[in-house]
Amino acid sequence: QVQLVESGGGLVQAGGSLRLSCAASGRTFSRYTMGWFRQAPGKEREFVAAIAWSGSMTYYADSVKGRFTISRDNAKNTVYLQMNSLKPEDTAVYYCAATGIAGGTIATKLRSNYDYWGQGTQVTVSS
């Protein structure tokens, strides 16, 4: 079992930055591929980024590539999402998730592959 708690959301102006954190409970955190998803009002939850258990492989949605960076610290059981050059269309609730799959460009983007989810943190980008 893994419990996930996100933090770091808030209100920021377009062009600004935020760093989201996701703290995980459980001693097996380092075995999980971790992902970030987001859901805007009236839209489906969509993939944002993922990172393999070792941190050696990362995956990004095209819409955030070059602006967002995912990282993890297995010693602290925490995964991060650094978000730069934020746009109003980045406004959403951001969710942290964990999956037992090893990685993969396609597999990590599938919401159905993730077993554990956090409660979400709101990110609002004003224009």
BELHU-V411092 format. One record per residue. N is the residue number from 1. PSI is psi in whole degrees, 0 to 359 (* if undefined). OMEGA is omega in whole degrees, 0 to 359 (* if undefined). Layout:
n->N psi->PSI omega->OMEGA
n->N psi->PSI omega->OMEGA
This chain:
n->1 psi->139 omega->177
n->2 psi->130 omega->174
n->3 psi->136 omega->186
n->4 psi->135 omega->179
n->5 psi->117 omega->179
n->6 psi->154 omega->174
n->7 psi->167 omega->175
n->8 psi->356 omega->178
n->9 psi->171 omega->180
n->10 psi->194 omega->180
n->11 psi->131 omega->181
n->12 psi->152 omega->178
n->13 psi->156 omega->177
n->14 psi->137 omega->184
n->15 psi->348 omega->181
n->16 psi->186 omega->183
n->17 psi->153 omega->171
n->18 psi->152 omega->172
n->19 psi->120 omega->176
n->20 psi->146 omega->175
n->21 psi->151 omega->176
n->22 psi->112 omega->180
n->23 psi->131 omega->183
n->24 psi->143 omega->174
n->25 psi->161 omega->178
n->26 psi->145 omega->184
n->27 psi->352 omega->184
n->28 psi->20 omega->182
n->29 psi->319 omega->186
n->30 psi->349 omega->179
n->31 psi->350 omega->187
n->32 psi->140 omega->163
n->33 psi->134 omega->183
n->34 psi->143 omega->181
n->35 psi->159 omega->171
n->36 psi->134 omega->175
n->37 psi->165 omega->176
n->38 psi->155 omega->179
n->39 psi->117 omega->176
n->40 psi->158 omega->180
n->41 psi->130 omega->177
n->42 psi->6 omega->181
n->43 psi->164 omega->177
n->44 psi->153 omega->174
n->45 psi->132 omega->185
n->46 psi->153 omega->179
n->47 psi->142 omega->176
n->48 psi->305 omega->184
n->49 psi->158 omega->177
n->50 psi->158 omega->180
n->51 psi->133 omega->181
n->52 psi->167 omega->188
n->53 psi->324 omega->183
n->54 psi->346 omega->185
n->55 psi->359 omega->185
n->56 psi->337 omega->180
n->57 psi->134 omega->176
n->58 psi->154 omega->183
n->59 psi->143 omega->183
n->60 psi->149 omega->168
n->61 psi->148 omega->181
n->62 psi->327 omega->185
n->63 psi->342 omega->182
n->64 psi->354 omega->183
n->65 psi->132 omega->181
n->66 psi->347 omega->179
n->67 psi->325 omega->182
n->68 psi->149 omega->177
n->69 psi->126 omega->177
n->70 psi->141 omega->178
n->71 psi->169 omega->179
n->72 psi->154 omega->175
n->73 psi->100 omega->184
n->74 psi->334 omega->178
n->75 psi->333 omega->180
n->76 psi->3 omega->181
n->77 psi->45 omega->185
n->78 psi->141 omega->173
n->79 psi->145 omega->185
n->80 psi->156 omega->171
n->81 psi->106 omega->176
n->82 psi->122 omega->183
n->83 psi->116 omega->179
n->84 psi->164 omega->178
n->85 psi->49 omega->184
n->86 psi->146 omega->181
n->87 psi->157 omega->177
n->88 psi->327 omega->180
n->89 psi->354 omega->174
n->90 psi->353 omega->180
n->91 psi->125 omega->183
n->92 psi->171 omega->165
n->93 psi->128 omega->182
n->94 psi->131 omega->182
n->95 psi->140 omega->173
n->96 psi->145 omega->181
n->97 psi->157 omega->181
n->98 psi->142 omega->178
n->99 psi->150 omega->180
n->100 psi->355 omega->179
n->101 psi->153 omega->186
n->102 psi->331 omega->182
n->103 psi->201 omega->180
n->104 psi->139 omega->185
n->105 psi->319 omega->183
n->106 psi->313 omega->186
n->107 psi->322 omega->184
n->108 psi->345 omega->182
n->109 psi->354 omega->183
n->110 psi->117 omega->181
n->111 psi->324 omega->184
n->112 psi->344 omega->180
n->113 psi->351 omega->185
n->114 psi->133 omega->186
n->115 psi->330 omega->185
n->116 psi->142 omega->183
n->117 psi->148 omega->171
n->118 psi->181 omega->183
n->119 psi->347 omega->177
n->120 psi->154 omega->176
n->121 psi->136 omega->186
n->122 psi->132 omega->172
n->123 psi->124 omega->179
n->124 psi->125 omega->181
n->125 psi->119 omega->181
n->126 psi->149 omega->182
n->127 psi->* omega->*
